[in-house]
Structure formats: structure tokens, C-alpha cells
Amino acid sequence: MKMKLSRQFTVCGSAIFCVVVFSLYLMLDHLQLDNTKSPNAGDRLQNGQLSILQDKIDRLERLLAENNEIIANIRDSVINLKESVKDGRGGPDGGNMSQGPHPDLLVSPPLVLPIDSEDCSFATRQFSKPADGVQMLDAYDLLTFDNQDGGVWKQGFDITYEETEWDNEPLQVFLVPHSHNDPGWLKTFDDYYRDQTQHILNNMVVKLHEDSRRKMIWSEISYLAKWWDSIDNQKRDAVRSLIERGQLEITTGGWVMPDEANAHYFALIDQLLEGHQWVERNLGVKPQTGWAVDPFGHSPTQAYLLKRAGLANMLIQRIHYSVKKYFSSQKTLEFFWRQNWDHDSSTDILCHMMPFYSYDVPHTCGPDPKVCCQFDFKRLPGGRISCPWRIPPQPITDANVQQRVQLLLDQYRKKSTLFRTNVLMVPLGDDFRYTEALEWDQQFQNYQKLFDYMNSHPELHVKAQFGTISDYFGALRKSAIDPGHTGPSLPVVSGDFFTYADRDDHYWSGYFTSRPFYKRLDRVLESHLRAAEILYSLTLASIKRTGKTNDFPSADSYRLLTEARRNLGLFQHHDAIAGTGKELVVVDYGTRLFHSILNLKQVLVNSAHWLILKDKNAYSHNPSKAFLQMDDVQPAQDALPQKNVLKISLQPRSVVIYNPTEQDRVSVVTVHVNTPHVRVETSHGRPVLAQVSAVWDDATTASAEAFQVSFVIQVPALGLGVYQLSKAEEGGAESAQYVILREGGELSLNVKHFTVDNPQDATTVSIQNPHLQVWSSTTTGLMERLKLKEDGSEHQIKVEFAWYGTTSSRDKSGAYLFLPDGDAKMYSPAQPPVIRVTKGSVFSEITTTFHHVTHTLRLYNVQGNGIRSWLVMEKGNECARGKHLQWTLPWSAG
């Protein structure tokens, strides 16, 4: 029977194909007859032959395009039906053409994406450490992580040198002026821009043009783009000329200087792309060097992304003081950063690790901050800031220049002994420096006097100048890397630089979990952005292919996508996603994220509206009455999303499900409805496995007005699926069954429409699916044992909650630091938790409600596991947007 059906489908498809081809032949023949039947055909052909021919060709191309689309749909339908018959199962929709009760909606055809075999073996490559290499895991084993007093360099060691060390090759010093502008921290992004950043950039244009020897670097493109929009063309040309002359360098080129611990790599790439595209479009350059002085630890992922983005060099700063001390002692502060999995040098990027405590002036010229602070000329007497060591800077004059040069050069020489070459980089800046014109004059004029003296006295064996960071790396490469170099080679380092500590036991791991609500909001926006960009692109391609003019809001959607991308990029800043900003700043970030999520929902709905319509002529954009809506709503930036309750009747409601991943997905989607009697079908009216469960107001009270229906869906990669929900008189989705218990006490249950058991002496709590069976404690509800049905093996599992107290010392845990008072203590609630066991055809779960936390263990009765992310949209007026996230913990039975 299966073979007969298969042949029938094939023959049917072939016949339809022949009909389409024959129809095209008739159309061509008809076009020819039209011309020969006209009594004045000769005159018209002579006078307007080309015009008529072009019209006919255009018409024929449209007909061919439409028929190609029909043929493709027929082909996909035949293939799907054929495969369904082969394996004895029915597809989710029985094909791609919507011929069911709602023929106006069109589901997506399957998308086949090739998989490179290299991708599958990527993680299994063997890695070998180079002879002159440092593997950070090995280095951590060597470190004592003590904090011995190193003298003037508190976290280092005493540095000495011989005066003759530079006789054969002079010391090359590059002083790199910079201003670190946080896009939000103590002030909001806009407040910082208004009060400080715009003045820095305005002064930069003027002061750099005053002397061609002056240099400056700039990193935060978010600020540069905002300032660029406010200046005239004359000033824009002045900026371009500074870049062309090498006086101004754009470093990294990202929208922000991102955090490297909490940010997802998608968002890291997005903010880097947004910045690079802006720079290339407006300034005509591509960044060559990364500059990261303030992220709280450094990840090899960021190094890899910079390398892939075309950067050749990078600089890092916030690294554990013990690691800095070790690298300084080994002279490995300049190195090639290589990925752990790289078997050759394809991922190498030249990296500079700053050796001292901070990136401010007192901690950058050399090991003694008391001396270096005297060369921060913003701190001259009479200014608003001074040196904590109470020895102020002195204006450089002819009378003191020799003495001041000797003092500064001593620091330069000591710092240079920590490196393998005679090329030295010295930053000159701090947070929001060079706001006032006076500081530009103080710094550049005094340092120029020092450099003039150094360069005019060859017995000092030093060449000093202002430089960009790429000026420094260029000299370093010439000295230690380029063919014919005379200096020693540089080492290779693999691994990461976490967790950062700046002193004592002050580990900066508190920010890993600070303000988790906004960390989650970041991921929500990130997923919405990726989904919206894909769906918007598919819509534009479809519109172009059909050639139909319409009122699709492409320009508005593009603007909303750009705004969302920039708001997401802004939040990757190391004081944003890290959760270390002031409360008012966090609210500003949250508002930006929230508004962008709302805007992206519009893009998703508008794009899905076009794509899902079979008859594109029926498309009409109406902002006040959306064709599709999403199935949840978030009322404010600091509120949790809420599911809308869909009103279900005998008339089916269409639910459109979008799969934004590049893989076909079979998974479970859950929506809330107003009745426990519901039927779920495909767009062809084929029943879908579904389960109705309670919506719980608290641990023992179920809502009488809302119910959750969970059903198994199958949607092709980057595709849209359509399902129908309707009220079922009988034979609808199966209802879940419940067991609710608590050790040592009776419970007051308030549950309607569901079967509930409340045993007083339960001996086991267990759930299972075709692959696993798990047992949980009857006291805590937490998993204790697991059985693999494939081989019958059992494994003991222990799940517990623990909590940390904070130290009683002056410094405590907070947004940045994690300073516990000792080992974690096991969580022990005052009263036993409520344990609720759900059993159903789609999923089963055990939910334990403690006083402070709720824990859920869920098993699905479908193929596939892991994280499932779905965008769910309903056709109608009662719906909103939904994102269903299922988290499962990876584990190994071995």
C-alpha cells in the first residue's frame, strides 16, 4: 500500500508539472498570435517594436516566476508526502500548500542547509602548546596568589637596570593620549555626552590641528556617532583629515568597549559590526588595533572575534595582579594570543598586557605611582584633582626640564625592562579626560618640552613622541616580528584571564550575577533582534521576487532594527550588562531595551504578515489593527512578561509559529487559553498531540480562568508554521493529572477541572518518558536517582541549594565583588516545601515550591532536548508575543 501511494504521489506531481509546462507553451503561442492577428501589426511593429517586445518579455518573466514558485511548492509537497508515507508518519501540515480550513495562510517549505564536515570535528582537534608558549591553566597552577608587598610597585617587585642597556639600541617611547568614555555608569549615556563627551570631541578637533605632532585614540563609536550627527560638514572633514594624517586613530571600532564575561558572542559581534560599518561609512577606515582598558577580565572569545574582524593587534588591562606579576617576571607581557583549539597560528593576534594596577596616569608611566602622578599635568596645583601622594606635578621650564626628564626617564626605563624589546607604550589618560581645552594644553605642551629635551640629547639613548596605539604596535612588529628583526621573538599564550582581582582577595565575580533581571532582558532583546532581522530580510526578498508594490513598512522597520541593534550594543558596555551602573543608569538601559523589544515585535508581526499570506495582493499594512499579535506582553521595563489568555471558541484561531534557527525543529510550544476543552490541529485539520495543564496562582491554587495548552510543533528552519486552536466539545487535548503533597502536613487545595491526588504517606515521587525515569525526594522534591531505559543503568543524583553570607570586613560583596564569609551553607527552609507532580501526554514535571525559590524538573515525551526558543504569534485581537524557553542541564552518564 505504501509503495502504491508513493507512486501515486510521484505520478501526480509529474502530471501537474507537465500541465504547467504545457500552459507556458500555450501562453507563448498566444503571445505570438496576438501580434499576427492585428490589422496594423506591421506599422506598430515598425514604430514601437522594442517597446512592445519589452512588455511581452516582462509579462513572460512574471509568468515564469509565478510558475516557478508553483512548481517549487508542488515539488516540496510531493517530497514531504512521499517521505511521510515512507516512514509511516504524517507531517506537521501534510505539505506546504495551505488547503485546509484556512487557505489564506501559507506555511514555509522545508529549508535544507548544508553542514560542513569541518564544523563537526572542530572541537575534537588536538592542540599542542608551542615551545615558547604559555597555557593559562598551567600558569594558574604555578601561582601562589599571595599579595606580598613589592615596594613602590606594591603588587610587583623591585626593578633595577644598568645605565648602558640602551647604548646600542635606544629606547623608543610612544605616549598614547586617550580618554575612556563609559557609555553610562555614574551618569546615563545622554548625560555623559551632554556634560563631558561632546566637549572632549570638540576640543580634540581644535587641539590636534594646532600641532601635527599630537596624537589621540578613540574607542566608543556610540559617542562618536551621536556627536557626528550634531556637527557640520566642515568639522567632519577636519576629523577625516586628522585620521588621514595619522593623528587620530579609531581603536577597536565597536559600538562600546564590551564586557567579556556576561555578553553573548552574538551581541559582541553585533556591536562590533555596527561600529565598524559606521566607521567605514563615515570615516572610510577599518580599525586595526583593539583597546580594552576597563572590562573586568578578558576572554579569548573577544580576541578571536577581533582577529576575525580584521584587527591585527589588541591591548588588555584588568587582569589578576598575580598574573600580571608573573607575566612581568617572565617578560611575556607582549604575546600572540592563540585559541586553545588552534593547531597552528591562524588565530594569533598580537596582544599587549598592561603591567600595573590601572590605566590612569599614575599607574602607566612606570612602577612608582608617586612619581608617575607628577607627570599628570591635569593635577597641577590649583586644579580640581591632585596627587594622593601629595607631591604635585610641576610645569616644565628650561630650569627644571633636565631634572624632570631624568625622573620620568627612570620610570620609562624600569617599565621597559618588563618587555623583550626596546619599544615602550605609555598611555596618557583616564576616565573622561580632555574635557577642557586647558587640559589639552597642560598635557601636550609640557610633554612636548620633555620630549624635545630627550630627543635632543643622544646620550640619553631615548626617542620619545606622541603616538597612536598602532604606531606602537608597528614599531614592535618591526623590532620583534617582521622579517629581518633584530630583537627576541614573542611568546604564544592560550587561555583566558578570569577571574579578575585588583588587590587582596577582591575577586570581581559579583558582577557575573548582578542585576540578573536586566541580564535576562538583554538575552530577550538579542533573540528578538536576530529573529526580526532574519524575518525582515526574508520579507524583502519575497517582495522583490513577487514584484508586487505594497505598503509594507520597510523603511520604518529598518530604522527600528538599527535602533534596536544600537541599544543592544550599548548594553554590552562593561558597566551595563555587568550590572555595575547606578540605579538611574540601569533604568535608562532597561527602558532602551524594553522599547526596542516592543519595536522588534512590530517588525516581526509586519514581516510575518506578508510571508504568511498566500495571496500577496491581500496584504495591507494597518498599524492600528495588526493582522498578527504576539502571545505575551511586558507592561514596563522592570516588569515580568505576562501571557495573554486566548479566547477559544468553535471557530478555529490561527497560531503562527516562527522558527528563527537554521535547523528544523520539533518541540513543545505553550500558550494560555480560557478553556480546558481545546483542540489543536495543523492548518490542514490534522490533530496535533496536545496537553492541557493548570495555570497556578500559587503552589496549591489553580486559576479557574486560564489554562495552558502545550502542543508538539514541527517548523522548518527559518520558517513559519500555522496551527489551529478551537474549542472541543469532545476529544480535545488530554488534561494533565496532578499529585500534590507536603511532608508532615495537610494541604488546602483549590483546583478545578483537573484530577488531583493528595497522598498523606507517599513513598515515591517519580516521572518518566520513553528514555528516562527520575525519582525525587518525597521531602524536598529534588532529584535523587535517574534511570536510562536504553540500557537499564541507574545513577545517583544529588541536587541541593546553597547560599553564601558576606564578609564582616569593611569591603563587602556587591555589584562588583564576591566576598563571602566562608564556604556555602546548605539551604534549609523553616517548613517543608510543597511538591507538585504533573503527568501528561506531552510532558511531566515535578515542581517544588520553597519559601525563597521554586524548582522544576521537566521531562518531555517528544524527541529532542536542550534550549528551545520559539516566537509564537496568533491571528486575532486577543493575542500578544510569546517566547518559550526550556532549559535542560547537560549531564553525562559516563
N, C-alpha and C positions, 0 to 999 in steps of 0.2 A: 504493500500500500504506500509506504514511504517513497519507494522508487517511482511509482506511478505519479504521485503528487509532484515529485521533483521534476519529472519530465514535463508534466503539465505546466508548471511554472516557467520552465525554460522555453517551451514552445510558445506559451502565451507572451512572454517577454519578447521573443523573436518576432512574433507576428505583429505586435504593436510597433516594434522598431521598423518593420517593413512598411507598415501603414504610414508612419511618419515620413520615411524616406520618399515613398510614392507621393505623399501630399506635397512635399517640397518640389518634386519633379513637376507636378501639375501647376504649382504656383509659378515656377519658372516659365512653363509653357504658356500660362495665362498672361504673364508679363509680355511675352513676345507677341501674342495675338492682339493684345491691346494696341500695340503700335501699328500693326499692319492693317487693322480694320478702320482706322481713322482716314476720312477722305482727304484731309490736308496733311497727312503724315509726312510727306516729303518736305513741304515748306517748314513744318515745325521742327523736323529733324535738322534741317539746314540752318534754321535760325536759333534754335535752343537745344541742340543735340546734347551738348555737355551737361546742361542743367537737368534735362530730363533723365539722362543716364545716371547722374549723381543721385537723383531722387530715388530711382529704381534700386540702385546699389544700396543706398541707406535702408530702404524698406526691406530689401532682401537680407541685409545684415541683421536687422531687428528680428525678422522671422527666423533666421538661423539661430540667433542667440536664444530665442524663446524655445525653439525646438530642441536645442542642445540641453537646455535646462530640463525639459520634459523627459528627454532620453536619459539624462543622468538620474532623475528621480525614479524612472521606471527601472533602470539598471539596479539602483540601490534597493528598491523594493523587492525585485526578484531575488537578489542575492540574500537579503535578510530572510525572506520567506523560505528560500531554499535551505539556508543554514538552520532555520528553526525546525524544519521538517527533519533534517539530517540528525540533529541531536535530540529530537523528541520534545522540544520545548517551544513555547510561544514567546516571541519577542515582546518588548515592553509595549509596542504600539502595532505590532504586526506589519510594520513598514513605515515609510516616510511620508506618504501622502495622507493627508487628513481626510478620511472618507467616513468618519464616524459621526456621532451626533453633533459635532461642532466642526463642520468642514471649513470654516473660515480661519482656523488656526493651523499652522504648518509646523510640524516638529522638524528638528535638524537631522540631516542624514549622518551616517557614521563618518568619522574622520580618521583616516589612517596616517599615523606619523611614524616615519622610520626611526629605529633605535640604533644608534651607533654602537657596535660591539665594544668599542673602546670605553664607552660610558659604564658598561657593566663590570669591566675589570679595573676600573680606575682606582678603587680603594684597596685593591689587593696587590698593588705594585710593591716590590721590595725597595726599601730605602737604605742607602749606605751613607754613613757620615764621612765627609771628606777628611783628609789627613789633618788639615789645619782648620777644623770646624768645631763649633760649639753646639751641643744639643742641650737645650734648656733643662730638660728633665734630668740630665746628668749634672748640670751645673747646680741645680737646686739641692742635689744630694751632697755636694761639696760644701755648701754654705752653712755657716753656723747660725746665721740670722741673729747675731748679737748686735749690740749698739755701743761699741766701745768708743770712747772719746778720742777723736783723731786730731785734736788740737784746733788750729784755726779752721780747718775743714772738719767740722765736728763728726760727720758721718764717713770720713775718709781716712787719710793718713798724711803724714808729713811728707812734703815734696821738696827735694833738693835737685840741683843741676850744676853742671860745670859751665863756666862762662864761655868756654871755647866750643861748645856743642854746635853752634851755628856759624862757625868760621868758614866752613866750606860751602854751606848752603844756607842762605838767610831765612829767617822765619817770615812766612807770608801770613799776614793778618787781614781777615775780612770782617769788618764791623758791619753787622746787618741790622739796620733800623727796622723795627716792626711795632705794630700796635695791635694787641689782642682784643678784639671786639666781640664780646659774648652777645649773641642774638637773644638776649633775655637771661637774667639771673637775679640781680637785686632790683632791677627795673625791667619793664616789658621791652620787647623789641622796638616798638614805636617810641617809647620814652627814651631809651638809649640813643636812638637815631636822632631824635629832636635835640636832646641835651648835649650829646657828645660826638657821635659818629659823623654826622654831616659836617661838623666843623673840622674834624680831622681830615676828611677827604678834600674839603675846600682849601684848607691850608696846604695840603700835600701838593696840589697843582701849582700853587704860587711858589712855595718854598723850594721845590725840586727844580723849577725852572730858573731859580736865581743862581744856581751853581751846578754845572753839569757833572761835578764830582759826587754829588749827593745821590744816595740810593734809598729805596724803600721797597718793602714787600707787603702784599695784601692778600688775605685768605678768604674772608667771608663774603661770598658773592651775593648773599641775601641783602646785605647792606649796600654793596656796590650797585646792585640793580635798582634798589629803591632810590639811591642818590642820583643815579644816571637818569632816571625819569624826571628829575627835577631841575637838571642843568641844561644849558643851551648848547647848541652845536659847537660854538667856539671853545667852550670848556671841554666838550667831548673830544674835539680834535687835539686839544692840549694833552689830554690823558693818553690818547693814541701815540702822540709824538714822544711822550715820556717812555712808553713801552718800547717803541721802535729804537730809541737811543739806549735802552738797557738800564734806565734809571728806576723804572718801576717794574716789578715782577709780580705776576699773579701766581701765588703758590697754592698747590692742591687743586684749587678751582671748584671745590664743592660748594653747594648752597650754604653749608655750615662746616664747622670743624666737628665732626660727629663723635658721639660716644661709640666705643668699640666693644662694649660688653653687652648692652641691652638691645642695641639696634639689630634688626634683621637684615640679612645681606641684600634682600630685595630693596629695602628702603635706603641702604647705603649706596647701592647702585643708582637708584632713582635720584637722590640728591646730588650725586656726582655728575650724572648725565645732565640734570637741569642746570647745574652751574657751568659745566663745560660747554654746553650748547649756547648758553647766554654769552660766555666769554668769546667763543669763536664767532658768534653772530655779530656782536657789538665791538669787539676789540681785535678780532682777526688773529688770535693766538691760541695755542694749546699749551696748558701748563706742563712743566717738565719736572717739577720737584714738589714733594709733599711737605707740609709744615704742620705738625701736630704737637703743640706745646702744652695743652691743657687737658686732653682726655685722661681719665683716671685708670691708666693701664693701657696696654697696646696689644692688639690681636694680629696674628699673621693673616687673617682674612682681609683686613684693611690693606696690608702690604700687597697681597695678591691682587686685590681689586685695582689698586693704584698701578701696579705693573701692567695689568691687562688694559687699563685706560690709557696707556702710553707714557706714563711717567717713568723716569729713569732713576730718580733719587727720592729720598724721604728723610725726615727728621722726627725724632720722638723724644719725649722728655719725662713724663711721670712714670717712673719705674722704681720698684722697691730699692731703697737705699743700699741694701746689702748686695743686690745685683749690680748696681752702679759701681760700688766699691770693687767688686770682683772684676768687672769688665775694665775698670780703670787700671787695676793692678796688672791685668793681662794685656793691656793695650789693644783691646778688641772693641773699643767704642765706635769705631768705623768698621762696618762689616757689610757683607752681602747677606741679606735676609732671604732665606730659601724655605720653601714649603716642606713640611715633614715628608710628604709623599713624593716629592720631586726626585727622580733618579738621575737628573743631570742639572744643568744650571738654567733651565728655561724660565724658572720663576724668580730668579735672583733679582733683587732690587737693592741698590746701594743705599745704606742707611747710616745715619749719624745719631748716636745716643748722647744726649747732653749729660755731662758727668755730675753736676752739682744739684743742689736742693730744688731750685726753682728756675723759672725763665726770666725773672726780673733782673735788673742791672746788678744788684749786689751779689748775685749768685751766678754770674755768667762770665765775668772777665777773668776769673781765676779762683783759687781755692779759698781766699780770705775775703769774706763778705764785708768786713770792716774797711778794707782797702778799696774794694770794687765800688762800694757805695759812694766813695769820694769822687767817683767819675760818672755819677749820675747827676748831670748838671741841672736837672729839674729840681734837685734838692738843695740848690744854692741857698744861702741864708736869705731870709725874707720871703721864701716861698711857702706854700701851704703844706708841703711834706718835707720831712727831714730824715736824716740817717739815725736809726735806732742806736748805733754805736757812738753817737754824739761827737763824731768827727766829720764836719761838713765838707762838701766839695769846695774847691777854690777856683775862681775864674782863672783861666790860663793867660799868663802875661809873659813878656820877654824875661822878666825877672825870675819867674818860678818854673818856666817850661822845662828846663833841664831836670830839675828835681822831680817834677810831676811825671815826666817821661820815664825816668828810672823806676819810679814807684809802680807805674802801670805796666811797664815792660817786664818787670819782675813777675807780675801775675800772669801775663801772657806766656812767658817762658815756662813757668811752673805748669800751667794748664797744658801747654804743648807737649810736655813730657808724658802725658797720658795717652798720646796718639803715636802712630807709627811714622807719620810724615811730618814735614815742617810746614804744613798748611793748616792754619788755625781759623776756626769760625767763632766769632764772638757776637751774640745777639745784643741789641741795644733797644730795649723797650719793656713794656709791661701792659697791664690792662688799660685800655682806652688812653694810651699815651698820645702826645702830639695834638691834643685838643686845641691848645692855644698857640698862636704864632710865636709867642715868646719862647716856648719850649723848643720849637724848631731851631730858633737862633741860638739858644743856650747850648743845645746838644751839638749841632753841626759846626758852629763856629769854634767852640772850644776843642772839639775833637780834631777839627781840621788843623788847628795850631799844633796839636800834639803830633799828628801825622806828618805835617810839614817838617817838624824838627827831626822825627825819626828817620824820614826818608832822605833828609839832607846830611845825615851823619852815618856814613857807611860803616864806621867802627862799631855801630850798634847791631849790625847784621840783621836788620828787620826792614820789611816793606809792609807798610800799613795803609789801608784805604777803606772807604765805604764800599760795600758790595751787596749784591743780592745773594740769596742762598744758592742760586745756580752758578753765580760767579765762584763761590767757594767750591762747589762740587766739581766745576770744570777744572779748577786748579788741582783738586785732589785726584781726579782721574788722570790728569797729566803726570802727576807725581808718582802714583801708585798703580795705575791700571793700564793706561794707554800703551801701545807698543813702543818700546824703547825707554820706558820709565826707569828711573834710577833708584827709586825708593822701594821699601819692602812691600810685599803683596798683602792684601787684606784678607781676613778670615771669613768663613761662612758660618752663619748662625741659623739654627732652626728651632722653632718653638714659639711660645707666647711669653708675654710679660705681664702676667696676672699672678697674684693679686697685688695691687699697689699698696705700699706703705711709705709714708713720708718721714716717720720717726717712731721709735719705740715699737709698741705692738699696735700701732694705729693703722689697722688694715681697712682699706677703703672698699669694703664689700657690703656695707649697709645700703649703698645706692643700687645694689642688684635688685632689691625689693622695695625701695622707697616709692611711695605713691603708686601702688600696683594698679589702681583703677585706671590711671592715665596710661600706664604701660599697655594695658589691655586695649584702651581706646586707640592707641597707636596701631596695634595689630588689626583692629577692625577697619580703620581707615585704609591701611595698607592693602588689605584684601579687597575692599571695595574699589580702590583705585585700580588695581590690576584687573579686576573683573570688568570695570567700566571701560578702561582703555581698550580691552580686547573686544568687548561687545560694540563699542563705538566704531572701532576700526572695521569690524565685520559689516556693520550697517553702512558705512560709507562705501565699502567695496560693493555691497549689494546694490546700493542706489546707483553707483556708476555702471554696474553691469546691466541693470534693467533699463537705464537711460531715461527713467521717469522723473520729471520735475515734481517736486513736492515741497511742503513747508517744514521738513524735518529741521530742527534747530541745530544745525551742525556747528555754526559759529559760536552760539551760546554754550553748547556742550564742550567745545574745545576750550573756551575760556574757563569753564568750571573745572575741567580736567587739569588745566595748567595751575589754577589757583589751589586745587587740592594737592597737586604734586608739590607745590612750593610750601604749603602748610605742613604736609607730611615731612618734607625736607627740613623745614625749620625745627620740627620737633625732634629730629635726630641730633640736634645740638647737645653737647655733653652736659649741659645744665638743664635740659628739657626732659628727654626720655629718662635721664638718670634720676629725675625727681628731686634735684638739689636746688631748685629755684625758690624764691619767696612765694608765699601763698598767692598774692595778687598776680604774679607772673604765671604761676601754674594755671590759674583760672583763665588767663588770657590764652595760653596754649590750648587748654581744653576747649575754649569757645571756638578757636580756629579749627580744631579737629572736628568738633561737633557740626559746625556749619558746613564743612567740606563733606562730611558723611551725608548730610541732608542733600547737598548739591549733587553728589555722585548717585544718589538714589534716583534723582531726576534723569540723569544721563542713562542709567541702567533701564529705567522704565521706558523712556523715549526710544532707546535703541531696540529693546526687546519688542516694543510695539510694532516697529517696522518689520523686523525679522520674522515675527510670528505670524504675520498676516499672509495668507495665501494669495489674496487679491491685493496687490500693492496699490491699486487705484483707490482702494477703500481707506487708505491711510489719511489721517487728518490730525494735525497737532493741536491739542486744546489744553493749554496749561492749567485752566481752571477745573478741568474734568479729565483726569488721567485715565487712559484706557486700561492700564495696569497699575497696581499699587503693591507695596511691599507688606509683608505679614507681621512686622513688628514696628514699634515706634519708641523713640527715645525722647522724652519730653524736655530734657535740658542737658547741658554739658556734664553735669555732675550727677545724673540720674541713670539708673539701670534701664536697659531696654525692656519693653513690655510687649508681650504677644497680643495682637488683636484677636478677638474672638469672631470667627467667620460664621455668619448666619447661613445655615444649611437648610435647604428646602427640597421639595421633589424635583425642582428644576436644577439640573447639574450646574455647578460652578467650576470654571476652569482654573486650574492651578498650573502656572508656568514655572518650570524649574530650570535654572541655568547652571551649567557645569563649567566653571572658569578654568579648569585644569586641562592639561594636554593628554589626559587619559580617559578612556571610557570608564564610567563609574557606576557601580551597583551599590546602593547604600540605603540608609533609612532617613526619611525626612519626617519631621513632626510639625503639625500645625494645630492651632486651637480652634475648636468648633463649639456650637451652642447646644449640641445634642449628642447623646451617646449612640444614637442609631444613625450610622453613617455608612455609606458605600463608597469605595474608591475604585475607579476604573481608568483604563487608558483612554486616549482620545478616540479609540475605535470601539469603546464599550466593553473591553475585555477586563474582567475583575483583577484586582491587584491585592496581594497579600497585605492586610492592614490590621492594626490593633488599636482599640480604644482604651485609654488609661485615664486615671483621675488627674485633675489639677489640684494640687494640695495647697490649702491656705496655711496650714501648719502641719506638724508631724502626724496628727490624727484626724484632721478635718479636711474633707474633700469638698471642692467647690460644687455647688448644685447648678451653676450657670455656665461653666466652662469645662471642656473635656479635651484631652489631647489625642489626636489620631496620628499614629505613626505608620508609615507605609513604605514598602520597598520600591525604589525607583531605579530606572536604568536610563542614563543620559549619555550620549556620545561626547567625546572630547570637544570642548569649546562650543557645546551645543545647547539647544533648548528642548525641553520635554514638556508635554502637556498631559495633565491628568485631570479627571473629573471627580468632584465630590458632590454627593447628593444624599438626601435623607432616605433611609432604608426602612421600609415597612417590615421587612423580614430579610434574613440572610445577609446582613451587613457585616461590618468589621467585627471581629471577635473581641469581647471585652476581657480585660486583664483580671486576674484573681489575686487577692491580697491575703497575706498573713502579717499581722501586726502584734508585736509583743514587747514587753519590757520586764526585765528580771525583778522579781520581788514586789510587783505591784500591778493592780488592775488599771486598765486604761479606759478613758471615756472617748468612745469612737463616734464620729459623726460623718458617716459615709452612706451615700445613696447610689443606686444604680449598679453597684459592684458587689461581688461576693467577698466577704471579709471574714477571716478566721482569727480568733484571739485566744490562742492556747495559753494555759497557765503554767504548763510544765514542758515546754518544748525541749527536745533533746538534741535536735539538729536544725541547722539553718543552711539550706543548700539550694543552688540554682545550677542549671546546665543548658548546654546547646549540643549540637551534633559532634562537637570537637572537644569540649571541655566540661568538667564538672568541678565546682568550687564549693567549699564548706567554710562557713564563717562562725565565729564565736556566738553562742547564744547570749553572752553577757554584753559584748561590745559591738557585735555585728561586723567586725573586721575579719578579713580573710585569714584562714589558718591553714587550709590544705587545698591542693589542686591536683586534679587527675586528668591526664592526657588519654583520651579514649582511643587514639590511634594505636598506642602500644600498651595501654593499661597502667603506665607508670604514674606514681603519686609523688608529690613534692610538698614538703612542709614550707609554709609561708608565714612570715610574721609581719604584721602591719601595726604600727604604733604612731601616736602623735607625741611630739616633744616640744618643749618651749625653753627659751633662754631668758634669763634675767639680765639686767645691765649692771655694769660695774659700779661700785660705790665711789670711785675716784672722781676727780673734777671733770675729766673728759668722759663722756658717755656716748653710748650708741645713738645714732641719729640718722639724718638724711645721707651723710657720707660714710660714717664709721660703723663698724660692727665690733662692739667691745662688751662681750658677755661677762658675767660674773663667775663663770666656770662652765663645766660640762652641761649639756642639755638635761633637763629633768622631764621625766615621763609625765604626760598629761593624765591627770586622774580627776574626772568630774565628780562633783558632790553627789550626784544621783545617777543611776544607770540610764543609758540612752534609750530612746525609742527606736526599735528595729522594725523596718517595714520591708517585707519581701513581695516583689511583684513578679508574677509569672504570666507570660503571654506568648502568642504565636510569633511575634516579631522580635521581642526582646524580653529578657528577665533581668531583674536587678535587686540588689539589697541596699537599702538606704538607711544609714544610721544617723540619727539626729542627736548630737551632743548639745550642751549649753552654748558652746562657743563655735562649733564647726559642724557641718553636715558632710558626710562621706557617702559616696555612691559607687557601687561596683556593678557594672552592667555587662551582660553577655548578649550579643546579637545572634539571632537564628538565621543569619544570612551569610553569604560568602564575603570575605574581605574584612579588614580591620584597619585600625590606625586613625589618623585625623581625617575627618570628612567635613569639607566646607561646601555649603550649598547656598546659593541665593535663590530664595523662593518668592515668587510673585503670584498674586491671584488676580483674576479678571473680575472686576466688580467694584463696588464702592465701600465695602466694609473692611478692606484688607490693607496691610502695610508690609514692609520689607522684613525678611527673616534670614537669619544666619544661624545654621545649626552646627554646632561644633561638638564632636565626640572625641574625647581624649582617651587613649588607651596607653598603658605603660608597657614599653617593650620589656621582655624578660626572656631568659634563656633556660631551658630545661637541663642543659648540659652542665 
